[in-house]
Amino acid sequence: MNYKNYIKGGIKISELGFGAWQLGVESGWSSVSEKESEYMINKALDSGINFFDTAPNYGNGTSETRLGKVLKDVDRSKIVINTKFGRLDNGIVDFDSKHIVKSIESSLRRLKTDYVDSVIIHSPPIEILDGNQNDHYEILEKLQDQGKIIEYGASIDFFDEIKTLIQTTNAKVIQAFFNIFHQDVRRAFEIINKNEVAVIAKIPFDSGWLTGKYNKHSVFTGVRSRWNNNDKAVRSALVKKVKEIILDKISIKSAALSFCSSYNEISTVIPGAISTKQLTDNLKSISNNLDSDIVSELESLYENEIKDLKLPW
């Protein structure tokens, strides 16, 4: 496992993180039992993963509870926990700053810890990101002073959002939609580097497309039914182009994870895993490095053929 910088002065974190959305009971994923949940967390720890990402709304708090049950017995100084604010444990989406303290204190109780390494505002509307217009960041900084959080930031996906947040707050963590098909975050790397902001890459497999298991004939239910026939045809064609670039040098799944981790600006990548087998596959996939010339070709593919398509998530 490779380790990269996260919070200034803190420990380095595993380039493959553990996204814990799927641990929440009835989170919209296939059901993960309590026993499997514990086994997966311990498997992650044994494999060198030390970064865990969760949120209050993942299973109405049950993701945090399940993480806390296992992580309470681990040396706290050796692991890094990121949670969120704005999508609350009762299923309500409410970014009003009056909920921040209660939300974070509830997360701490469920996680069985005195502090979290980072808290990010969970995919807020862009107007919430302006620190000159909102008191969210003053409240978060008071929680820093109290030792309940170390750093804060937001889950945001585009250059303009990142620029607003970094220029108007002291945010040091960003979680961003970043993968071969969605690379707008690269435009923000200069400002990210200048301000020493860590980036957590989410949805590295583009909700499954970059594992190679879908095509234009795939039938989806649940949240994935958001793609219409044209969306499926476009993505299917793009998957084919990615495969043509990587040839047989690496699997498309490995390419997807390694593309994200190839950038120094990306501290960790958090693919979901609904089973120990998927977690093991992710561990194997990220161990394969991507040649720099292939990274360049995938950047060119985005710039020349994908960017203007404005693919829906």
C-alpha positions as CSV (number, residue, x, y, z in Angstrom):
1,M,0.0,0.0,0.0
2,N,1.3,3.5,-0.9
3,Y,0.6,6.4,1.5
4,K,0.1,10.0,0.7
5,N,-0.2,13.4,2.5
6,Y,-3.6,14.4,3.9
7,I,-3.8,16.8,6.8
8,K,-0.7,18.9,7.3
9,G,1.2,17.6,10.3
10,G,-0.9,14.4,10.4
11,I,-0.1,10.9,9.4
12,K,-0.1,9.8,5.7
13,I,-3.1,8.0,4.5
14,S,-3.5,4.9,2.2
15,E,-4.0,5.8,-1.4
16,L,-7.0,3.4,-1.4
17,G,-9.5,4.5,1.2
18,F,-12.5,2.8,2.6
19,G,-15.8,4.3,1.5
20,A,-18.4,3.3,4.1
21,W,-21.7,4.3,2.5
22,Q,-22.5,0.6,1.8
23,L,-22.2,-0.2,5.5
24,G,-25.3,1.7,6.3
25,V,-28.5,-0.3,6.8
26,E,-30.8,0.2,3.8
27,S,-28.4,2.7,2.2
28,G,-29.6,1.9,-1.3
29,W,-26.8,-0.7,-1.8
30,S,-27.2,-4.5,-1.6
31,S,-27.6,-5.4,2.0
32,V,-24.3,-5.8,4.0
33,S,-24.8,-7.8,7.2
34,E,-23.3,-6.8,10.5
35,K,-20.9,-9.7,10.4
36,E,-19.7,-8.9,6.8
37,S,-19.4,-5.3,7.7
38,E,-17.1,-6.0,10.6
39,Y,-15.1,-8.5,8.5
40,M,-14.7,-5.9,5.7
41,I,-13.4,-3.2,8.0
42,N,-10.9,-5.6,9.6
43,K,-9.8,-6.8,6.2
44,A,-9.2,-3.2,5.2
45,L,-7.2,-2.5,8.3
46,D,-5.1,-5.7,7.8
47,S,-4.5,-4.7,4.2
48,G,-3.0,-1.3,5.2
49,I,-6.1,0.9,4.7
50,N,-6.1,3.6,7.3
51,F,-8.6,6.1,5.8
52,F,-12.3,5.7,6.4
53,D,-15.0,7.9,4.9
54,T,-18.5,8.0,6.2
55,A,-21.5,10.3,6.7
56,P,-24.5,10.7,9.1
57,N,-27.0,9.9,6.3
58,Y,-25.4,6.6,5.3
59,G,-28.1,4.3,6.6
60,N,-29.4,6.9,9.1
61,G,-26.2,6.8,11.1
62,T,-25.7,3.1,10.9
63,S,-22.6,3.4,8.8
64,E,-20.9,5.5,11.4
65,T,-22.1,3.1,14.1
66,R,-20.7,0.1,12.4
67,L,-17.4,1.8,11.8
68,G,-17.2,3.0,15.4
69,K,-17.8,-0.5,16.7
70,V,-14.7,-1.8,15.1
71,L,-12.4,1.2,15.0
72,K,-12.8,1.9,18.8
73,D,-10.4,-1.0,19.4
74,V,-7.8,0.4,17.0
75,D,-5.0,2.9,17.9
76,R,-6.8,6.2,17.1
77,S,-3.5,7.9,16.1
78,K,-3.0,5.3,13.3
79,I,-6.3,5.9,11.4
80,V,-8.0,8.8,9.8
81,I,-11.8,9.3,9.8
82,N,-13.7,11.7,7.5
83,T,-17.4,12.4,8.1
84,K,-19.8,14.9,6.7
85,F,-22.5,17.5,7.5
86,G,-25.6,18.6,5.7
87,R,-27.3,15.3,4.9
88,L,-28.5,14.4,8.3
89,D,-29.0,11.1,10.1
90,N,-32.8,11.5,9.9
91,G,-32.7,11.5,6.1
92,I,-33.3,15.2,5.8
93,V,-31.1,17.4,3.7
94,D,-30.5,20.7,5.6
95,F,-27.3,22.8,5.3
96,D,-28.4,25.4,7.9
97,S,-25.4,26.1,10.1
98,K,-27.5,25.7,13.3
99,H,-27.3,21.9,12.8
100,I,-23.5,21.7,12.6
101,V,-22.6,21.2,16.2
102,K,-25.3,18.7,16.9
103,S,-24.6,16.7,13.7
104,I,-20.9,16.4,14.5
105,E,-21.4,15.6,18.1
106,S,-23.8,12.8,17.1
107,S,-21.2,11.5,14.6
108,L,-18.6,11.4,17.3
109,R,-20.9,9.4,19.6
110,R,-21.7,6.9,16.8
111,L,-18.0,6.7,15.8
112,K,-17.0,6.3,19.5
113,T,-14.2,8.8,19.1
114,D,-13.4,12.2,20.7
115,Y,-12.5,13.8,17.3
116,V,-12.7,13.3,13.6
117,D,-9.8,14.1,11.4
118,S,-12.0,16.0,8.9
119,V,-15.6,17.0,8.3
120,I,-16.8,18.1,4.9
121,I,-20.0,19.8,4.0
122,H,-21.9,17.1,2.0
123,S,-22.5,18.3,-1.6
124,P,-24.0,21.7,-0.8
125,P,-25.4,24.3,-3.2
126,I,-22.6,26.6,-4.4
127,E,-23.9,29.5,-2.3
128,I,-23.0,27.7,0.9
129,L,-19.4,27.5,-0.2
130,D,-18.7,31.2,0.1
131,G,-17.1,31.8,3.5
132,N,-17.8,35.6,3.2
133,Q,-21.5,35.0,3.1
134,N,-22.0,32.1,5.6
135,D,-21.1,31.4,9.2
136,H,-20.6,27.7,8.7
137,Y,-16.8,28.0,8.7
138,E,-16.7,30.1,11.9
139,I,-18.6,27.3,13.6
140,L,-16.3,24.6,12.2
141,E,-13.3,26.6,13.3
142,K,-14.7,26.8,16.8
143,L,-15.0,23.0,16.7
144,Q,-11.4,22.9,15.6
145,D,-10.4,25.0,18.6
146,Q,-12.3,22.5,20.9
147,G,-10.4,19.6,19.4
148,K,-13.5,17.9,17.9
149,I,-12.3,18.2,14.3
150,I,-8.9,18.8,12.9
151,E,-9.8,20.1,9.4
152,Y,-12.8,20.8,7.3
153,G,-13.9,21.2,3.7
154,A,-16.6,20.2,1.3
155,S,-17.7,17.6,-1.1
156,I,-17.7,19.4,-4.5
157,D,-17.0,18.5,-8.0
158,F,-16.1,21.4,-10.3
159,F,-13.4,24.0,-10.6
160,D,-15.7,27.1,-9.9
161,E,-16.9,25.4,-6.6
162,I,-13.4,24.6,-5.5
163,K,-12.1,28.0,-6.3
164,T,-14.9,29.7,-4.3
165,L,-14.4,27.4,-1.3
166,I,-10.6,27.8,-1.2
167,Q,-10.5,31.5,-1.7
168,T,-13.1,32.4,0.9
169,T,-12.4,29.8,3.7
170,N,-9.6,28.0,5.4
171,A,-10.8,24.6,4.0
172,K,-8.1,22.0,3.7
173,V,-10.1,19.0,2.4
174,I,-12.1,18.5,-0.7
175,Q,-14.0,15.4,-1.8
176,A,-14.5,15.4,-5.5
177,F,-16.1,13.5,-8.3
178,F,-13.0,12.5,-10.2
179,N,-12.4,9.7,-12.7
180,I,-11.4,9.1,-16.3
181,F,-14.8,10.5,-17.5
182,H,-14.9,13.4,-15.1
183,Q,-11.7,15.4,-14.9
184,D,-12.8,19.0,-14.3
185,V,-11.0,18.9,-10.9
186,R,-7.7,18.9,-12.7
187,R,-8.2,22.5,-13.6
188,A,-8.1,23.3,-9.8
189,F,-4.9,21.5,-9.1
190,E,-2.8,24.7,-9.1
191,I,-4.9,26.4,-6.5
192,I,-5.2,23.1,-4.5
193,N,-1.4,22.8,-4.4
194,K,-0.9,26.4,-3.5
195,N,-3.2,26.2,-0.6
196,E,-2.1,22.6,0.5
197,V,-5.6,21.2,0.2
198,A,-6.1,17.4,0.2
199,V,-8.4,15.8,-2.3
200,I,-10.4,12.6,-1.8
201,A,-11.5,11.1,-5.1
202,K,-15.0,9.7,-5.1
203,I,-16.9,7.6,-7.7
204,P,-13.6,6.4,-9.4
205,F,-15.5,3.7,-11.3
206,D,-18.1,6.1,-12.6
207,S,-20.8,4.2,-10.8
208,G,-19.6,0.9,-12.4
209,W,-18.9,1.9,-16.0
210,L,-15.2,1.9,-15.5
211,T,-15.2,-1.6,-14.2
212,G,-16.1,-2.8,-17.7
213,K,-19.2,-4.7,-16.5
214,Y,-21.8,-2.5,-18.3
215,N,-22.6,-1.8,-22.0
216,K,-25.3,-0.1,-24.0
217,H,-27.7,-3.0,-23.5
218,S,-27.4,-3.1,-19.7
219,V,-30.6,-2.7,-17.8
220,F,-30.5,-0.8,-14.5
221,T,-32.8,-0.4,-11.5
222,G,-32.6,1.9,-8.6
223,V,-30.4,5.0,-8.7
224,R,-28.6,3.7,-11.9
225,S,-31.9,3.9,-13.8
226,R,-31.1,7.6,-14.2
227,W,-29.2,6.8,-17.5
228,N,-31.4,6.8,-20.6
229,N,-30.6,4.8,-23.7
230,N,-28.4,7.6,-25.2
231,D,-26.5,8.0,-21.9
232,K,-25.8,4.2,-22.0
233,A,-24.7,4.3,-25.7
234,V,-22.3,7.2,-25.1
235,R,-20.7,5.7,-22.1
236,S,-20.4,2.3,-23.7
237,A,-18.5,3.8,-26.6
238,L,-16.2,5.7,-24.2
239,V,-15.5,2.6,-22.3
240,K,-14.4,1.0,-25.6
241,K,-12.1,3.9,-26.3
242,V,-10.5,3.6,-22.8
243,K,-9.9,-0.1,-23.4
244,E,-8.2,0.8,-26.7
245,I,-5.9,3.2,-24.9
246,I,-4.9,0.8,-22.1
247,L,-4.7,-2.2,-24.4
248,D,-3.9,-5.3,-22.4
249,K,-1.4,-3.6,-20.2
250,I,-3.8,-3.3,-17.3
251,S,-7.5,-4.0,-16.6
252,I,-10.0,-1.2,-17.0
253,K,-10.7,-1.4,-13.3
254,S,-7.0,-1.1,-12.4
255,A,-6.7,1.8,-14.9
256,A,-9.6,3.6,-13.3
257,L,-8.1,3.5,-9.8
258,S,-4.6,4.0,-10.9
259,F,-5.6,7.0,-13.0
260,C,-6.9,8.8,-9.9
261,S,-4.0,7.8,-7.7
262,S,-1.4,8.8,-10.3
263,Y,-1.8,12.5,-9.3
264,N,0.0,13.8,-6.3
265,E,-3.0,16.1,-5.6
266,I,-5.2,13.1,-5.0
267,S,-4.6,11.9,-1.4
268,T,-6.9,8.8,-1.6
269,V,-9.5,7.1,-3.7
270,I,-12.7,5.7,-2.2
271,P,-14.4,3.2,-4.4
272,G,-17.4,1.5,-2.8
273,A,-17.3,-2.2,-2.0
274,I,-20.4,-4.3,-1.0
275,S,-18.4,-7.4,-0.2
276,T,-15.0,-8.5,1.0
277,K,-14.4,-9.9,-2.5
278,Q,-15.0,-6.5,-4.0
279,L,-12.7,-4.9,-1.4
280,T,-10.0,-7.5,-2.3
281,D,-10.4,-6.8,-6.0
282,N,-10.0,-3.0,-5.3
283,L,-6.8,-3.7,-3.3
284,K,-5.4,-5.8,-6.2
285,S,-6.5,-3.2,-8.8
286,I,-4.8,-0.2,-7.2
287,S,-1.5,-2.1,-6.9
288,N,-1.0,-1.9,-10.6
289,N,0.5,1.4,-11.7
290,L,-0.5,3.2,-14.8
291,D,2.2,4.4,-17.2
292,S,2.5,8.1,-17.5
293,D,2.0,8.0,-21.3
294,I,-1.4,6.2,-20.8
295,V,-2.4,8.9,-18.2
296,S,-1.6,11.5,-20.8
297,E,-3.7,9.7,-23.4
298,L,-6.6,9.5,-21.0
299,E,-6.3,13.2,-20.3
300,S,-6.4,13.9,-24.0
301,L,-9.4,11.6,-24.5
302,Y,-11.2,13.7,-21.9
303,E,-10.1,17.1,-23.3
304,N,-10.9,16.2,-26.9
305,E,-13.9,13.9,-26.7
306,I,-15.5,13.8,-23.3
307,K,-15.4,17.3,-21.7
308,D,-17.9,18.9,-24.0
309,L,-20.4,16.0,-23.6
310,K,-21.1,17.1,-20.0
311,L,-21.9,13.6,-19.0
312,P,-24.5,13.3,-16.3
313,W,-23.2,11.6,-13.1
